[in-house]
Amino acid sequence: QVQLVESGGGSVQAGGSLRLSCATSEYIYSAYCIGWFRQVPGKEREGVATIDRDGTTSYADSVKGRFTISRDTAKNMVYLQMNNLKPEDTATYFCAAGPGSACVGGLRVAPFNLWGQGTQVTVSS
């Protein structure tokens, strides 16, 4: 049973923009902390941004000022707007959900127990 579905990845040049979307169920959207993570082959998965039920957000230092996480209650959707993309943003991006406490204490992977299949983002220089 797929509960998180990402879309919106693609290839862009440096300086460009992409918007990733994460479709969730109403239950997950209303009860969980939702986060975006990314992973490059051979490296650990890292947190990018999270948003809790109240709309409080958290960002990795590497994306602050460039990425924005948001949610659409009517559609049970969570978005990641990525602007001024850099080659180092190239990765597979994952949407994930965890208990409310997952949004507290940093962008750690471990508290998130529901994951999407990922979407590829490639930024060329």
Sequence and secondary structure as in RCSB ss.txt:
>XXXX:A:sequence
QVQLVESGGGSVQAGGSLRLSCATSEYIYSAYCIGWFRQVPGKEREGVATIDRDGTTSYADSVKGRFTISRDTAK
NMVYLQMNNLKPEDTATYFCAAGPGSACVGGLRVAPFNLWGQGTQVTVSS
>XXXX:A:secstr
   EEEE  EEEETT  EEEEEEE HHHHHHSEEEEEEE TTS  EEEEEE TT  EEE TTTTTTEEEEEETTT
TEEEEEE S  GGG EEEEEEEE GGGGSSS  STT  EE   EEEEEE 
